[in-house]
């Protein structure tokens, strides 16, 4: 995800986790050309993640009007390298813009916010044999949802142990915490430590943003530009100061 979409996608992951669906969402940060914290991300950011994205059954790519140009660029750069089907989650997009993205390699799209059931069905279709023709999709459809018969037969044998479930929850919490901390730091850096402006950009009130800063032990002071005070010039020996009376 790009910095402009981090808060949006974290909210999606949190909402989906609370719904306890049988589909797991994982955040993947697309690095910037000049390193973490730069904006916008590099044109080949998605292409460089192609190998890592092979582990997943679908890639969710948030798109807004503000990031349309960048999205076209990364889709074009990733064409041929990216084998994971891409589902666009779009906001404020026209039909012409969506058609343009489909021509650049977007497999499908959904307007956000979307129906949870439709979202799940679309992901299963994309990952399954009836979705995009990407190969080896039969195994992926079972891994995502499976059929009712498979679930009933496999629950007792394949259900993760309590320790494994706890390990997953810990890992998920760590990932969310890292992205949350990085997002707060990004906002503070962008607005030079101004908490009010950073909170407004993150669509949060100042108190909520400050509480997140406190939670992650992030201070605004290091992000503020300190201006040196202007001191009066010392008088030269023998100089005469004039005064008006």
C-alpha positions as CSV (number, residue, x, y, z in Angstrom):
1,X,0.0,0.0,0.0
2,X,1.1,3.6,-0.5
3,X,1.3,6.1,2.4
4,X,-1.9,7.9,1.3
5,X,-3.8,4.6,1.7
6,X,-2.3,3.2,4.9
7,X,-5.0,4.4,7.3
8,X,-7.8,3.3,4.9
9,X,-6.3,-0.2,4.5
10,X,-5.5,-0.7,8.2
11,X,-9.2,0.1,9.0
12,X,-10.2,-2.5,6.3
13,X,-7.9,-5.2,7.9
14,X,-9.3,-4.4,11.4
15,X,-12.9,-4.5,10.2
16,X,-12.4,-7.8,8.3
17,X,-10.6,-9.4,11.3
18,X,-13.5,-8.5,13.6
19,X,-15.9,-10.2,11.2
20,X,-14.0,-13.5,11.7
21,X,-14.3,-14.4,8.0
22,X,-12.2,-17.3,6.7
23,X,-10.1,-15.0,4.5
24,X,-7.0,-13.4,5.9
25,X,-5.8,-10.0,4.8
26,X,-2.2,-9.0,5.0
27,X,-0.7,-5.5,4.6
28,X,2.2,-5.2,2.1
29,X,3.9,-1.8,2.1
30,X,5.2,-0.6,-1.3
31,X,8.5,1.1,-0.7
32,X,9.3,4.6,-2.1
33,X,12.0,5.3,-4.7
34,X,14.0,7.2,-2.1
35,X,13.5,4.8,0.8
36,X,10.8,4.5,3.5
37,X,8.9,7.6,4.2
38,X,9.3,9.2,0.7
39,X,6.4,9.9,-1.5
40,X,5.2,8.7,-4.0
41,X,6.4,5.1,-4.0
42,X,8.6,3.9,-6.8
43,X,7.2,3.1,-10.2
44,X,8.5,-0.5,-9.9
45,X,7.3,-1.0,-6.3
46,X,4.6,-3.5,-7.3
47,X,6.9,-5.3,-9.7
48,X,9.5,-5.8,-6.9
49,X,6.9,-7.4,-4.8
50,X,5.8,-9.9,-7.5
51,X,7.7,-12.8,-5.9
52,X,6.5,-12.1,-2.4
53,X,2.9,-11.8,-3.6
54,X,3.0,-15.3,-5.1
55,X,2.2,-16.5,-1.6
56,X,-1.2,-14.8,-1.7
57,X,-4.3,-15.7,-3.8
58,X,-5.1,-12.1,-4.7
59,X,-3.5,-8.6,-4.4
60,X,-5.8,-5.8,-3.3
61,X,-4.7,-2.5,-4.7
62,X,-6.5,0.6,-3.3
63,X,-7.0,3.4,-5.9
64,X,-8.3,6.9,-5.6
65,X,-8.4,9.8,-8.1
66,X,-5.3,11.2,-6.5
67,X,-3.3,8.0,-7.1
68,X,-4.7,7.1,-10.5
69,X,-1.5,8.1,-12.4
70,X,0.8,6.2,-10.1
71,X,-1.5,3.1,-10.2
72,X,-1.3,3.1,-14.0
73,X,2.5,3.3,-13.9
74,X,3.0,0.5,-11.4
75,X,0.5,-1.8,-13.2
76,X,2.3,-1.2,-16.5
77,X,5.7,-1.9,-14.9
78,X,4.5,-5.1,-13.2
79,X,2.9,-6.5,-16.3
80,X,4.5,-9.8,-17.1
81,X,6.2,-10.2,-13.7
82,X,3.2,-10.1,-11.4
83,X,1.3,-13.5,-11.5
84,X,-1.1,-12.7,-8.6
85,X,-4.5,-11.4,-9.7
86,X,-5.1,-7.8,-8.8
87,X,-8.4,-6.5,-7.4
88,X,-8.7,-2.8,-7.3
89,X,-10.6,-1.2,-4.3
90,X,-11.6,2.1,-5.8
91,X,-12.9,5.4,-4.5
92,X,-14.0,8.5,-6.4
93,X,-13.3,6.9,-9.8
94,X,-15.1,7.3,-13.1
95,X,-16.0,4.6,-15.5
96,X,-13.4,5.9,-18.0
97,X,-10.6,5.7,-15.3
98,X,-11.6,2.2,-14.3
99,X,-11.6,1.1,-18.0
100,X,-8.1,2.6,-18.3
101,X,-6.8,0.6,-15.3
102,X,-8.3,-2.6,-16.7
103,X,-6.3,-2.1,-19.9
104,X,-3.1,-1.7,-17.8
105,X,-3.5,-5.1,-16.1
106,X,-6.1,-4.7,-13.3
107,X,-8.0,-8.0,-13.2
108,X,-11.2,-6.7,-11.5
109,X,-12.4,-3.9,-9.2
110,X,-14.9,-3.1,-6.4
111,X,-16.1,0.2,-5.3
112,X,-15.3,0.9,-1.6
113,X,-17.1,0.6,0.8
114,X,-18.3,-2.8,-0.4
115,X,-20.6,-5.6,0.8
116,X,-18.6,-8.1,2.8
117,X,-20.3,-11.1,1.2
118,X,-19.7,-9.8,-2.3
119,X,-16.1,-9.0,-1.4
120,X,-15.5,-12.6,-0.1
121,X,-17.2,-14.1,-3.2
122,X,-15.1,-11.9,-5.6
123,X,-11.9,-13.0,-3.9
124,X,-12.8,-16.7,-4.1
125,X,-13.7,-16.3,-7.8
126,X,-10.4,-14.6,-8.5
127,X,-8.4,-17.2,-6.7
128,X,-10.4,-20.2,-7.9
129,X,-10.4,-22.0,-11.3
130,X,-13.3,-19.8,-12.5
131,X,-11.3,-16.6,-11.8
132,X,-8.4,-15.1,-13.6
133,X,-6.5,-17.7,-15.7
134,X,-3.3,-17.7,-13.6
135,X,-2.6,-21.4,-13.1
136,X,-2.6,-23.5,-9.9
137,X,-5.8,-21.9,-8.7
138,X,-7.6,-25.1,-7.6
139,X,-5.4,-25.3,-4.6
140,X,-5.8,-21.7,-3.8
141,X,-9.6,-21.8,-3.7
142,X,-9.5,-24.5,-1.0
143,X,-6.9,-22.5,1.0
144,X,-9.1,-19.4,0.9
145,X,-12.6,-20.8,1.6
146,X,-13.1,-24.4,0.6
147,X,-16.5,-26.1,0.4
148,X,-18.8,-26.9,3.3
149,X,-18.0,-30.6,3.0
150,X,-14.3,-30.0,3.1
151,X,-14.5,-27.7,6.1
152,X,-16.6,-30.1,8.1
153,X,-14.3,-33.0,7.4
154,X,-11.1,-31.1,8.0
155,X,-12.0,-29.0,11.0
156,X,-10.9,-31.6,13.6
157,X,-7.8,-32.7,11.7
158,X,-6.5,-29.4,10.4
159,X,-7.7,-26.9,13.0
160,X,-4.6,-25.0,14.3
161,X,-3.6,-25.7,17.9
162,X,-4.2,-23.1,20.5
163,X,-0.5,-22.1,20.5
164,X,-0.5,-21.7,16.7
165,X,-3.6,-19.4,16.9
166,X,-1.9,-17.3,19.6
167,X,1.3,-17.1,17.5
168,X,-0.7,-15.9,14.5
169,X,-2.5,-13.3,16.6
170,X,0.8,-12.0,18.0
171,X,2.3,-11.8,14.5
172,X,-0.8,-10.0,13.1
173,X,-0.7,-7.5,16.0
174,X,3.0,-6.9,15.4
175,X,2.4,-6.2,11.7
176,X,-0.5,-3.8,12.4
177,X,1.5,-2.1,15.1
178,X,4.5,-1.6,12.8
179,X,2.4,-0.1,10.0
180,X,0.5,2.1,12.5
181,X,3.8,3.4,14.0
182,X,5.2,4.0,10.5
183,X,2.0,5.8,9.4
184,X,2.1,8.2,12.4
185,X,5.8,8.9,11.8
186,X,5.1,9.6,8.2
187,X,2.3,12.1,9.0
188,X,4.4,13.9,11.6
189,X,7.4,14.1,9.2
190,X,5.2,15.4,6.4
191,X,3.7,18.1,8.6
192,X,7.0,18.9,10.5
193,X,5.7,17.7,13.9
194,X,2.4,19.7,13.7
195,X,0.0,17.3,15.5
196,X,-3.2,19.1,14.4
197,X,-2.3,19.1,10.7
198,X,-1.1,15.4,10.9
199,X,-4.3,14.4,12.7
200,X,-6.4,16.2,10.1
201,X,-4.5,14.4,7.2
202,X,-5.1,11.1,8.9
203,X,-8.8,11.8,9.3
204,X,-8.6,11.7,13.1
205,X,-9.3,14.2,15.8
206,X,-6.3,15.7,17.5
207,X,-6.8,13.8,20.8
208,X,-7.2,10.4,19.1
209,X,-4.0,11.1,17.1
210,X,-2.1,12.2,20.2
211,X,-3.3,9.0,22.0
212,X,-1.8,6.9,19.2
213,X,1.5,8.9,19.5
214,X,1.5,8.1,23.2
215,X,0.7,4.5,22.6
216,X,3.7,4.1,20.3
217,X,5.9,6.5,22.3
218,X,6.4,8.9,19.4
219,X,7.2,12.5,20.2
220,X,6.5,15.3,17.8
221,X,9.6,17.3,18.8
222,X,12.1,15.4,16.6
223,X,10.0,16.1,13.6
224,X,9.9,19.9,14.1
225,X,12.3,22.2,12.4
226,X,14.1,24.2,15.0
227,X,14.8,27.8,13.9
228,X,17.8,29.5,15.4
229,X,16.8,32.8,17.1
230,X,17.9,35.9,15.4
231,X,20.4,37.7,17.7
232,X,21.1,41.5,17.5
233,X,24.5,42.3,15.9
234,X,27.1,43.4,18.3
235,X,28.1,47.1,18.1
236,X,31.4,48.0,16.5
237,X,33.9,49.8,18.8
238,X,33.5,53.6,18.2
239,X,30.3,53.3,16.3
240,X,27.7,56.0,16.8
241,X,24.0,55.1,17.3
242,X,21.6,57.7,16.1
243,X,18.3,58.2,17.8
244,X,15.3,60.3,17.0
245,X,13.6,62.3,19.7
